[in-house]
Amino acid sequence: MDADKIEVLKAQIQPFLRQLEEYVHGVEDYVRQIPPNQIYIALGAVLVTIILLLLIRAFKRTISNTIVLTGLSGSGKTVLFYQLRDGSSHQGTVTSMEPNEGLFALNSETSKKGKIKAVHLVDVPGHSRLRSKLDEYLPRAAGIVFVVDAVEFLPNCRAVSEYLYDILTKASVVKSKIPLLILCNKVDKVTAHTKEFIRKQLEKEIDKLRTSRKAVSDADISNEFTLGVTGEAFSFSQCVNKVTVAEASGLTGEILPLEQFIRERVKP
């Protein structure tokens, strides 16, 4: 009985097998009629398309959404962090001993419709003993926000310049050309210095540092790169990465230049 069923099944399959064989022969005849150079071109086009798709996927995966907030202690980094996250200044916060980070949509964009890409924001402690933590985040940073206290700038000008110099000469920053925003914070105060004044003073101080640091760099003790053009006064425009200067007030929530800088680096 089983043998009879098998014979019946074979008889039913035979017509389909003959049709498949005829189809295969037809495809073979069609391929033989195509000039070889056209086949090679078609295969090449398919291969190039596959490679491009793989590259695009790989590129999308490597686009960073990390923005690093840094600067001296007391410059107002943490207040800016909370303004960006939830629109609050979080008065009463204390200096953190660990990086403060989060992945979120900017508070000003929460009511917007459409796709909004979350920002990975990292507030790195400004204490000199904790700045080594900055090196953990710089290699994957899309942008750096260097926060300056516009009120207490002059007493801290040397320290601010030294820290900024160290960042601008780091290999991870120079090689990747990571954009940097010098954000002059606390401009709501009457005694705050303007961004133009702070920029000029920083350029003058870094120009002095170049001379004293050159011997250190030549001895390969700290900095891996030098700044500026030999024989010319230093200017931020000479940096390989884009350096811009803006004003903000974390306390009052006037942080539009900061939000614009972030969105230029982390596209929605």
C-alpha positions as CSV (number, residue, x, y, z in Angstrom):
1,M,0.0,0.0,0.0
2,D,2.8,2.4,0.8
3,A,4.5,1.5,-2.4
4,D,1.4,2.4,-4.3
5,K,1.2,5.8,-2.6
6,I,4.8,6.5,-3.5
7,E,4.2,5.7,-7.2
8,V,1.2,8.0,-7.2
9,L,3.2,10.8,-5.6
10,K,6.0,10.4,-8.2
11,A,3.4,10.6,-11.0
12,Q,2.1,13.8,-9.6
13,I,5.5,15.4,-9.2
14,Q,6.8,14.5,-12.6
15,P,5.0,17.3,-14.5
16,F,6.4,19.9,-12.2
17,L,9.9,18.5,-12.5
18,R,9.7,18.7,-16.3
19,Q,8.4,22.3,-16.1
20,L,11.3,23.2,-13.8
21,E,13.8,21.6,-16.1
22,E,12.5,23.5,-19.1
23,Y,12.6,26.8,-17.1
24,V,16.2,26.2,-16.1
25,H,17.2,25.4,-19.7
26,G,15.4,28.6,-20.8
27,V,17.4,30.7,-18.3
28,E,20.7,29.1,-19.4
29,D,19.9,29.9,-23.0
30,Y,19.1,33.5,-22.1
31,V,22.3,33.9,-20.1
32,R,24.4,32.5,-23.0
33,Q,22.9,35.2,-25.3
34,I,24.1,38.0,-23.0
35,P,27.6,39.4,-23.8
36,P,30.1,38.6,-21.0
37,N,31.0,42.3,-20.5
38,Q,27.3,43.1,-19.6
39,I,27.3,40.3,-17.0
40,Y,30.5,41.6,-15.4
41,I,29.0,45.1,-15.3
42,A,25.9,43.9,-13.7
43,L,27.8,41.8,-11.1
44,G,30.1,44.8,-10.4
45,A,27.0,47.1,-9.9
46,V,25.5,44.7,-7.4
47,L,28.8,44.4,-5.5
48,V,29.3,48.2,-5.3
49,T,25.7,48.6,-4.1
50,I,26.3,46.0,-1.3
51,I,29.5,47.7,-0.2
52,L,27.9,51.1,-0.1
53,L,25.0,49.8,2.0
54,L,27.4,48.2,4.4
55,L,29.4,51.4,4.7
56,I,26.3,53.5,5.3
57,R,25.1,51.2,8.0
58,A,28.6,51.3,9.6
59,F,28.7,55.1,9.4
60,K,25.3,55.5,11.1
61,R,26.4,53.3,13.9
62,T,29.6,55.3,14.5
63,I,27.9,58.8,14.6
64,S,28.3,60.0,18.2
65,N,25.6,61.6,20.3
66,T,27.9,62.4,23.2
67,I,28.4,66.0,24.3
68,V,31.0,66.6,27.1
69,L,30.6,69.5,29.6
70,T,33.8,70.5,31.3
71,G,35.5,73.5,32.9
72,L,36.8,74.6,36.3
73,S,34.8,73.8,39.4
74,G,32.2,76.4,40.1
75,S,31.7,77.4,36.5
76,G,28.1,76.2,36.5
77,K,28.4,73.0,34.5
78,T,25.9,71.0,36.6
79,V,23.3,73.8,36.5
80,L,23.6,73.8,32.7
81,F,23.2,70.0,32.7
82,Y,19.9,70.2,34.5
83,Q,18.7,73.1,32.4
84,L,19.2,71.0,29.3
85,R,17.6,67.9,30.9
86,D,14.5,69.3,32.6
87,G,14.6,73.1,32.5
88,S,15.5,73.5,36.1
89,S,18.6,75.1,37.6
90,H,18.6,72.6,40.6
91,Q,19.8,75.1,43.1
92,G,21.6,73.6,46.0
93,T,23.6,71.1,44.0
94,V,27.1,70.4,45.2
95,T,30.3,69.8,43.3
96,S,30.2,66.3,42.0
97,M,33.1,63.9,42.5
98,E,31.9,61.6,39.6
99,P,30.8,62.4,36.1
100,N,27.1,63.3,35.9
101,E,25.6,61.9,32.7
102,G,22.3,61.1,31.1
103,L,20.7,60.2,27.8
104,F,17.7,62.4,27.1
105,A,15.9,64.7,24.6
106,L,16.7,68.3,25.3
107,N,14.0,69.9,27.5
108,S,13.3,72.6,25.0
109,E,12.4,70.0,22.4
110,T,10.1,67.7,24.5
111,S,7.0,69.4,23.1
112,K,8.2,69.2,19.4
113,K,6.6,66.7,17.1
114,G,8.6,64.3,15.0
115,K,11.7,62.3,15.5
116,I,14.2,63.8,18.1
117,K,17.5,62.2,18.7
118,A,18.5,61.8,22.4
119,V,21.7,63.4,23.6
120,H,24.2,61.7,25.7
121,L,25.4,64.5,28.0
122,V,28.3,64.1,30.3
123,D,29.2,66.7,33.0
124,V,32.8,66.0,33.9
125,P,34.0,67.2,37.4
126,G,36.2,70.3,37.2
127,H,38.5,69.5,40.1
128,S,42.1,69.1,38.9
129,R,42.4,65.6,40.5
130,L,39.3,64.4,38.7
131,R,40.1,65.7,35.2
132,S,41.6,62.4,34.1
133,K,38.0,61.1,33.8
134,L,37.7,63.5,30.8
135,D,39.9,61.1,28.7
136,E,37.3,58.4,29.1
137,Y,34.7,60.4,27.1
138,L,36.7,62.5,24.7
139,P,37.4,59.7,22.1
140,R,33.6,59.3,21.5
141,A,32.6,63.0,21.9
142,A,30.7,64.8,19.1
143,G,31.4,68.1,20.8
144,I,33.0,69.7,23.9
145,V,31.5,72.5,25.9
146,F,34.1,74.3,28.0
147,V,32.3,76.3,30.6
148,V,33.8,79.5,31.9
149,D,32.6,81.6,34.9
150,A,32.2,85.0,33.3
151,V,32.0,86.7,36.8
152,E,35.1,85.2,38.3
153,F,37.1,84.9,35.1
154,L,40.0,87.2,35.8
155,P,41.2,85.6,39.1
156,N,40.9,82.2,37.3
157,C,42.2,83.3,33.9
158,R,45.5,81.4,34.2
159,A,43.9,78.2,35.5
160,V,41.2,78.3,32.8
161,S,43.8,78.8,30.1
162,E,45.9,75.9,31.2
163,Y,43.0,73.5,31.3
164,L,41.8,74.7,27.9
165,Y,45.3,74.4,26.5
166,D,45.5,70.8,27.8
167,I,42.2,69.9,26.1
168,L,43.0,71.6,22.8
169,T,46.3,69.7,22.5
170,K,45.0,66.3,23.4
171,A,45.5,63.7,20.5
172,S,41.9,62.6,20.7
173,V,40.6,66.2,20.2
174,V,43.1,67.1,17.5
175,K,43.0,64.0,15.4
176,S,39.2,63.8,15.4
177,K,38.8,67.6,15.1
178,I,36.2,67.7,17.9
179,P,34.4,71.0,17.8
180,L,34.7,73.0,21.1
181,L,32.4,75.7,22.4
182,I,33.8,78.1,25.0
183,L,30.6,79.0,26.9
184,C,30.8,82.1,29.1
185,N,28.3,81.3,31.8
186,K,26.6,83.5,34.4
187,V,26.2,86.5,32.0
188,D,23.0,87.5,33.8
189,K,25.3,89.0,36.5
190,V,26.1,92.7,36.2
191,T,29.8,92.1,36.9
192,A,30.1,89.4,34.2
193,H,32.7,89.9,31.5
194,T,31.7,89.8,27.8
195,K,32.5,86.8,25.5
196,E,34.8,89.1,23.4
197,F,36.8,90.1,26.5
198,I,37.1,86.5,27.7
199,R,38.1,85.3,24.2
200,K,40.9,87.9,23.8
201,Q,42.2,87.2,27.3
202,L,42.3,83.5,26.8
203,E,44.1,83.9,23.5
204,K,46.7,86.1,25.1
205,E,47.2,83.7,28.0
206,I,47.4,80.7,25.8
207,D,50.0,82.5,23.6
208,K,52.2,82.9,26.7
209,L,51.6,79.2,27.6
210,R,52.8,78.1,24.2
211,T,56.3,79.2,25.0
212,S,56.5,77.6,28.4
213,R,54.8,74.4,27.3
214,K,56.8,74.0,24.1
215,A,59.8,72.6,26.0
216,V,57.5,70.2,27.9
217,S,56.0,69.0,24.7
218,D,59.4,68.6,23.0
219,A,60.4,66.4,26.0
220,D,57.2,64.4,25.4
221,I,56.1,64.9,29.0
222,S,52.5,65.9,28.6
223,N,51.0,67.5,25.5
224,E,51.1,65.6,22.2
225,F,50.4,68.6,20.0
226,T,51.2,72.3,20.0
227,L,48.9,75.2,19.3
228,G,48.9,78.0,16.8
229,V,51.3,79.1,14.1
230,T,55.0,79.7,14.8
231,G,55.8,83.4,14.7
232,E,52.2,84.5,15.0
233,A,50.1,85.6,18.0
234,F,47.8,82.8,19.0
235,S,44.2,82.8,17.8
236,F,41.5,80.2,18.2
237,S,41.0,80.3,14.5
238,Q,44.4,78.6,14.2
239,C,43.1,75.4,15.9
240,V,42.5,72.4,13.7
241,N,39.2,71.9,15.4
242,K,36.5,74.5,15.3
243,V,36.4,76.7,18.4
244,T,33.6,79.1,19.0
245,V,32.7,81.4,21.9
246,A,29.2,82.1,23.2
247,E,27.3,83.4,26.3
248,A,24.7,81.8,28.5
249,S,23.1,81.9,31.9
250,G,22.4,78.5,33.5
251,L,20.5,80.2,36.4
252,T,18.0,82.0,34.2
253,G,17.8,79.3,31.5
254,E,19.2,81.5,28.7
255,I,21.0,78.7,27.0
256,L,20.0,78.9,23.3
257,P,23.6,79.1,22.0
258,L,24.4,75.9,23.9
259,E,21.3,74.1,22.6
260,Q,22.2,75.2,19.0
261,F,25.8,73.9,19.4
262,I,24.5,70.5,20.6
263,R,22.0,70.2,17.8
264,E,24.6,71.0,15.2
265,R,26.7,68.1,16.5
266,V,23.8,65.7,17.3
267,K,21.4,65.8,14.5
268,P,17.7,65.0,15.2
